[in-house]
Amino acid sequence: MTTIRDALIYGKNYLKKKNIFTYQLDTELLLMSAIGRDKTYLYAHPEYILNEREKQKYLQNLKERSKRLPVAYIIGEKEFYGEKFIVKKGVFCPRPETELLIDEAKMLFGTDDSLKIYEIWCGTGIISITLAKLFPKSFVYCCDISEKALDLTLKNAKLHNVEGQVKIFKGAFFEPLKDTKFDLIISNPPYLNKSDYLAAEPEVRKEPKEALMSKEKGLWALKRIIRESKLYLKDEGYILLEIGNAQGEYIKKYGKKKGFEVLVKQDLNGYDRIIRGCLKK
């Protein structure tokens, strides 16, 4: 293994034998990280010869991936909504499905709106920071119980030059707040039940359990946000929540019971993924 071409072939075969389903994409990402180049460079310069440092870094990346460590933890970053964010072990990894929350927010509000937004369980800060960039006249408040998550959110806010718009608090749910009213409350909370968590891929179970699994068959956190958000929303304010693919009907009924007009939105695979609730007058 000396050239980029050789490295790609080796990596794909190695990860495939380790039963890594995403072996092709993972190989590219791990090699890109090792040599500090983008995907275009990989395929435009297949004869590039890796130096010893790059080779050893790449082999180490492959070894860690073979242990089912998420790629984002290995390379230290993840793309979300077309931008790169710093990711570290011990903090929930961004998911492509979560981009649907951003899509919904863009449908509800205009880029010139002056909004107050609150995110619960901010993790790496991807939602809050993306919203701050999309709505530059707005302020985004966010919270998490994890010091690692809050530190990472701050770093990502600085990376994307929105630290003046993003206000970070330590706490759970609405604990950090007083009398503030919001146009939008948004969250990707833990919603897996115990059996779903135990059946999840090994990569998933390398992430913090408290960011994935919730009590009451995965519904506890979702129900609490819906129930308590009424106290912190402006009239006709919105909640946007990511949910599990079997939770849509229950959460829709629960939201209506608590005074919301509720819509369930599906992801690209046709699964229930987003709850949009508008607080009735």
N, C-alpha and C positions, 0 to 999 in steps of 0.2 A: 504494500500500500504506500505509494509515493505521490501520486497525482490526485487532483480533485475527482477525476473519473474513477480512479481506483478506490478512493475513500468512500464515494457514494455507493459503489457496488458492494464493498465490504460491509458498510454500515447497514444497508438494506437487508443483506443476507443474515447478518448477525442478529438484528432485531426481529426479523421474521422468524428465525429459529427460536427466539425467546418468546414467541407468541404475542408480540406487540402488534396489534391490529393496524395501528397508524405508522407502521415502520417507514414508509416512504417519506411522509411529511416530517416525521421526527428526525430521520437521518439528515435531511436538508437543514433543519433548524439547528441541530447539534453541530454540524460541520460549519455552518455560517457563524455560529458563536465562537467556535474554536479558531477560525482564521480571520474573524472580524470583517467578513464580506457579506453582501446580500445575495439573494437567490439568483438575480440576473448575472452576477459575476460567476457564480458556480457553473452555470451552463454556457457562459460565454468564454470561460477560460478552463476547460476540462484538463488541460495539460499543466496547469499550475502545480508546482511541486511544493508540498507541505514541508516546512522546516521541522526540526525535531520538537520544538516547543508546541507547535500547532498540532503535530501528530499525537503527542502524548495527551494534550488537552482533549482532543477529539476521542481518543480511546477511553479516557476517563469519563467523558460525557456518555459514551455508549454503555460503559459499565454501570453507571448510575441509572441510566434509563432501563437497563435490563433488570434492575431491582424494582422496577415499576414506580420510580420516583417521577412525578410529573415533569414534563419538559420545562415548564415555566420556572420551576424551582432550580433546575439545573443551569439554565441559561440566564436566569435572573430577570426575565422580562416576558411580557405577554401583550399581544396586540388587541385593542378593543376600540371599536368604532373608528378604525383607520389610524389610531395613534398607539404609540408604545408606552407601556407603563412598567414601572419597577415592580417586581414580584419577589417575595422571599418566603422561604419555608416557615410554616407556622401561621400563615395568613391564607385565607380562602383564595383560590385561583379564579380569575375572571373566566366567564363562560360566554360563548357566542350568543346563546339564547337570551342573555341579559340585555343584549343590544335592542331587543324588542321594547324594553322599558323606555329607552331613549326615543325610539320611533314614535311611541305613543305620546310622550311629552311634547315632541315636535308637532304632533297633530293638534294638541290641545292649546298650545301657546305660540306666540310670535317671537321672533328673535329680538324685537324692540321692547318686549314686555319687561317691566320691572317686577320681578317675582321674588317671593320668599319661598324657598324650597327646603325641605327637611328629609334627609336620608337616614334610615335606621339600619344598622349593621353595615357600615361603610367599607370594611375590609381594606382593600388596596386604594379605595377612593375613586375607583373608575367611574362610577355613576355620578357622584357629586362633581368631579372635575370635568367630565364630559358635558354635564348640564351647565356648569359655569362658563364653559367656552361657547356653548350654543346660545346661551342667554346672557350676554356680557353686561347687561344692566341689572342683573339679579344677584342676590346673595343666597348661598347654599350652606345650610347648617347640616352637620353630619355627626353621628355618634357611633361608638363601638365600645365594647367592654375590654378589648384587647389593646394593651400598650403597643404591641408590635404592629397591629393594624393602624393605630392612630399615627405612629411614627412614619409608617409607610405612606399613609394618606398625605401627611405633611410633605414628605419628600416628593411625591408625585405632583402635588399642588405647585410646589416650587419649580419642578421640572417643566410644567406646562404654564407657568407664569399666571396662575390664578389664586395664589395664596391670599391675596387681598379680598377675594370674593368668597372663599371657603372658610367657614368657621367650624372648628373641630372640637368636639366635646367627648369626655369619657363618661360612659353610662349606658344603660340599656333602655330601649324603648323611648319613653318621653321623660325619663328622670332628669336629664340635664336642662329641661325647659321650664319656663315660668308661665308668662302670659302671652307669649308670641303666637300669632296666628299665621298660617301658611296657605299659599295658593296650591301647593302640591306637597304631599307626603309620599315618599317613594322608598321601596325596599326590596331587596332580594334576601329574605330571611331564611333561616333553616326550615325546611319543610319535608324532609325525608322521615318516614317512620322507621322503626327499628329494623324491620325485615328488609326494607329497601336499602337501608344503609349497609346491612350485613351482606346483601347480595350485590352491592356496587363493585365496580372494578377496583383492583388493588390501588391504582393511582388515586382514586377518589378517597379511599380510606387512609391515605397518607396526609390528607388535609385535616385541619382542626375539626374534630367531631362536633363541637358546639356550633360551628357555622353551617352544619349540614343537617343534623337530626334534631327533631323537635318532639315534644310530648304530645299526647292525645292523637296518636296516629299521624303525626307530622303537622297537625293543625293548630297547635297551641299558640305559636308565635304569630301566625297569620290572624287568628281570631283576636288576639290581644291588640294588635295594631289597628284592626278595623274598629274594635270596640272603643279604644281610647283616643283614636285620631279625631273623633268628633269634637273633642274639647280644644283641638289645636288647628282646626281648619277654618278658613274664612267661609262665608256663605258661598255655596256653590263651588267650594274648593274640591280638589281631586285627591284620590289615593291611587297609586299604581303599585301593584305587588306582583312579583313573580311567584308562581305556584307550581305544585307537582301536577303531572299529567292526568291524575285521577281525582283531583280536588276541585275542579271547576264548578261542578253543580252544587256541591255542598257550600263552598265559599260564596257562591252567588246568592244562595238562599240566606246564608248567614248575614251577608252584607245588606241585603234588602230588609231583613229583620231589624238591623241596626240603623236604618234610615238612609241608606244609600241607593241611588240608581246604579245598577251594576251591569257591566258588560264583561264577557269572557272572551279573550282573544287567543287564537291558536298560533303555534309556531309553524315553521316551514314543513314539519312532518305531520301537521294536522292535530297535534296534541294541545290540550288546554295549557296555556303557559302564562298568561297575563290576566290579572283582574284590574279593571278600571272602574273605580267607584266615584260618583259625584254626590256630594252631600246635599240632600234636599233642603230647601228653605223651610 
